[in-house]
């Protein structure tokens, strides 16, 4: 599957791109529904959600995962917990209505010099995990710009202290995230090292690849398998170990969800890139899967 808003801004464009492959699943994140502004799938108004749900059902496409904004990198643990609780309250009935099993969550943006996970983060992630599990939904935590993503050691600590939580692994995110478990100046993380320590807990994989560009102090995003994310090695290892869960493309080559400067409004360019990326991913899986 793919993350819908990497293919297009509109629900119709996201459905069209998904059907291009004959895929039956989609991972919903941001979406624009006719007559309503673009927002996360658990933030759009009920009327917009009803329209989107109807269009997905008519197309025969199921929502495998919600790419939620729950405790994401845009929020800090000092923010009122009511913000998180309200997001959960909106997400759960929508997921239950669609039969969606997984929701991507995070663990708040760390302070610039943070190297430990605060107790309040554990407490909140524990509570959120339990709320979703009690509703029959599996939360999966992504290694990104959050406390659990500060290193593989922090990831394991979070998993240990939050029973029932599982992992969403993105092999490109270590390319631009510092390893805060090591002495300063923090080196960038190693995707393979991170993977080998969390792979027993992984229930969902994002397909994204990147190369670190020191000149601009940021990552350049690449076709799958052509960056520094060790994507081929990780997928090959996952399949050899019997991995048979979600694989979701997140190209980031035309539009970057967390970078306002790189949020495309050109659905045609996004869709073209998304389809080419998906074809390459399908070929990669065909080569690597026994």
C-alpha positions in Angstrom: 0.0 0.0 0.0 1.0 3.7 0.1 0.4 6.7 2.3 -2.5 8.5 0.6 -1.3 12.0 0.7 2.0 11.1 -0.9 0.0 10.2 -4.0 -2.4 13.2 -4.1 -4.0 15.8 -1.9 -7.5 14.9 -2.8 -9.4 11.7 -1.8 -10.2 11.1 -5.5 -6.5 11.3 -6.5 -5.5 9.0 -3.7 -8.0 6.4 -4.7 -7.0 6.7 -8.4 -3.3 6.2 -7.6 -4.1 3.2 -5.4 -6.3 1.6 -8.1 -3.5 2.1 -10.6 -1.7 -0.7 -8.9 -4.7 -2.9 -8.1 -3.9 -2.5 -4.4 -6.8 -3.1 -2.0 -5.3 -1.2 0.9 -4.3 2.4 1.6 -2.7 4.2 4.6 -4.7 7.3 5.3 -3.0 10.5 6.6 -3.8 13.9 5.2 -6.7 14.2 2.8 -8.7 16.9 1.0 -12.4 16.1 0.5 -14.5 18.2 -2.0 -15.8 21.2 -0.1 -13.5 20.9 2.8 -9.8 21.9 3.5 -7.1 19.3 3.7 -6.5 17.8 7.2 -5.5 14.6 8.9 -8.0 11.7 8.5 -9.1 12.0 12.2 -9.3 15.8 12.0 -11.6 16.4 9.0 -15.2 17.1 9.8 -17.7 14.3 10.1 -19.4 15.2 6.9 -16.0 15.1 5.1 -15.2 11.8 6.7 -18.5 10.3 5.5 -17.8 11.4 1.9 -14.2 9.9 2.0 -15.4 6.6 3.6 -18.1 6.3 1.0 -15.7 6.9 -1.9 -13.2 4.3 -0.4 -15.9 1.7 0.0 -17.2 2.3 -3.5 -13.6 1.8 -4.8 -13.2 -1.4 -2.8 -10.2 0.0 -0.9 -9.7 -0.7 2.8 -7.8 1.6 5.2 -5.1 -0.6 6.7 -3.6 2.1 8.9 -4.3 5.6 10.1 -1.2 7.8 9.9 -2.3 9.9 12.9 -0.9 13.0 14.4 -1.2 11.5 17.9 1.8 12.7 20.0 3.8 13.5 16.8 6.8 15.6 16.2 4.7 18.8 16.1 3.8 18.4 19.8 5.7 18.4 23.1 5.0 16.4 26.2 4.4 19.7 28.0 1.3 20.3 25.9 -2.1 19.6 27.5 -2.9 15.9 27.4 -6.4 16.9 26.4 -5.1 17.5 22.9 -4.0 13.9 22.6 -7.2 12.6 24.2 -9.4 14.5 21.8 -7.5 13.1 18.8 -8.0 9.6 20.2 -11.6 10.2 20.8 -12.1 11.2 17.1 -9.9 8.5 15.7 -11.3 5.4 17.4 -14.9 5.5 16.1 -13.6 6.2 12.6 -11.2 3.3 12.7 -13.8 1.0 14.0 -16.3 2.1 11.3 -13.7 1.3 8.6 -12.3 -1.9 10.2 -8.9 -0.3 10.4 -6.5 -2.4 12.6 -3.4 -0.1 12.9 -2.8 3.5 14.0 0.6 5.2 13.7 1.5 7.1 16.9 4.7 8.8 18.2 6.0 10.0 21.5 6.4 13.8 21.3 9.2 16.0 20.0 12.3 15.9 22.3 14.1 19.1 23.4 17.2 19.8 21.4 19.5 18.5 24.1 17.4 15.6 25.4 19.1 12.2 25.7 16.6 10.5 28.1 12.9 9.8 27.8 11.0 11.8 30.5 8.7 9.8 32.8 5.7 11.7 31.6 6.3 10.4 28.1 6.2 6.8 29.3 3.0 7.6 31.2 1.2 9.1 28.3 2.3 6.5 25.7 1.2 3.8 28.2 -2.2 5.4 28.5 -2.6 5.9 24.8 -1.5 2.4 24.0 -4.1 1.0 26.4 -6.9 3.1 25.0 -6.3 1.9 21.5 -5.8 -1.7 22.6 -9.0 -1.6 24.6 -10.8 -0.5 21.4 -9.4 -3.4 19.4 -6.9 -1.3 17.6 -3.1 -1.9 17.4 -0.9 1.3 17.9 2.4 1.2 16.1 5.2 3.7 17.1 7.3 5.1 14.3 11.0 5.8 14.7 11.0 9.5 13.7 11.7 12.9 15.3 10.3 11.8 18.7 11.5 10.4 22.1 11.2 6.8 21.0 13.1 7.6 17.8 16.2 9.0 19.6 18.0 5.7 19.1 17.3 2.0 19.1 18.0 1.9 22.8 15.3 4.5 23.5 13.0 2.5 21.2 13.4 -0.7 23.2 13.0 1.2 26.5 9.7 2.6 25.2 8.5 -0.8 24.1 9.5 -2.4 27.4 7.6 0.2 29.4 4.5 0.4 27.2 3.0 -3.2 27.1 1.2 -4.0 23.9 2.8 -1.3 21.8 4.4 -2.4 18.5 6.8 -0.7 16.1 6.5 1.0 12.7 10.0 0.9 11.1 11.1 3.6 8.6 14.6 2.8 7.3 15.1 6.4 6.0 14.5 8.2 9.3 17.8 7.1 10.9 19.6 8.9 8.1 18.7 12.3 9.4 18.1 11.5 13.2 21.0 11.8 15.7 21.8 8.8 17.9 21.2 10.4 21.3 22.3 7.2 23.1 26.0 8.0 22.2 28.3 10.8 23.4 28.1 14.2 21.8 28.5 15.3 19.1 25.8 12.8 18.3 26.4 10.8 15.1 23.6 10.0 12.8 21.8 6.7 13.4 22.5 3.4 11.5 19.4 2.1 9.8 20.6 -1.5 9.9 21.6 -1.3 13.5 18.2 0.2 14.5 16.4 -2.5 12.5 18.2 -5.5 14.0 17.3 -4.3 17.5 13.6 -3.6 16.9 12.7 -6.1 14.2 11.0 -8.5 16.6 8.5 -5.8 17.5 7.8 -4.5 13.9 4.2 -4.7 12.7 4.4 -2.2 9.8 7.1 -0.9 7.5 7.3 2.4 5.7 9.2 2.3 2.4 11.3 5.5 2.2 15.0 5.9 1.3 17.4 8.8 1.7 21.0 10.0 1.5 22.4 12.5 3.9 23.5 15.7 2.2 26.1 17.4 4.5 26.2 20.6 2.3 22.6 21.4 3.1 22.5 19.7 6.5 19.4 17.6 5.4 18.5 14.4 3.6 17.9 14.0 -0.1 15.2 11.4 -0.8 15.8 8.6 -3.3 14.1 5.9 -5.2 13.7 2.7 -3.0 16.9 0.9 -2.6 19.1 3.7 -4.0 19.8 5.6 -0.7 21.6 4.9 2.5 18.6 3.3 4.3 19.8 -0.3 3.8 16.3 -0.9 2.4 17.3 -4.0 0.4 19.1 -5.6 3.3 16.2 -4.8 5.7 13.5 -6.1 3.4 15.4 -9.2 2.6 16.0 -9.9 6.3 12.3 -9.2 7.1 11.1 -11.6 4.5 13.6 -14.3 5.5 12.3 -13.9 9.1 8.7 -14.4 7.9 7.5 -10.8 7.9 4.0 -10.7 6.3 2.5 -7.5 7.5 2.1 -4.0 6.0 4.5 -2.4 3.6 3.6 1.2 2.8 5.4 3.5 0.4 6.2 7.1 1.5 8.3 8.6 -1.3 8.9 12.1 0.1 10.4 13.0 -3.3 7.8 15.5 -4.4 6.0 16.3 -1.1 7.3 16.1 2.4 4.6 15.9 5.1 6.6 17.6 7.9 8.3 20.3 5.7 6.0 23.2 4.7 8.5 24.2 2.0 8.1 20.8 0.3 4.3 20.3 0.5 3.2 19.9 -3.1 -0.1 21.2 -4.4 0.4 19.5 -7.7 -1.6 16.3 -7.6 -0.4 15.3 -11.1 3.3 15.5 -10.1 2.7 13.7 -6.9 0.7 10.9 -8.5 3.3 10.4 -11.3 6.1 10.1 -8.7 4.0 7.9 -6.4 3.2 5.4 -9.2 6.8 5.2 -10.4 7.9 4.7 -6.8 5.3 2.0 -6.3 6.3 0.1 -9.4 9.9 0.2 -8.2 8.9 -1.1 -4.8 6.9 -3.9 -6.3 9.9 -5.0 -8.3 12.1 -4.7 -5.2 9.8 -7.0 -3.2 9.6 -9.4 -6.2 13.4 -9.6 -6.2 13.9 -10.0 -2.5 10.9 -12.1 -1.3 11.6 -15.9 -1.4 
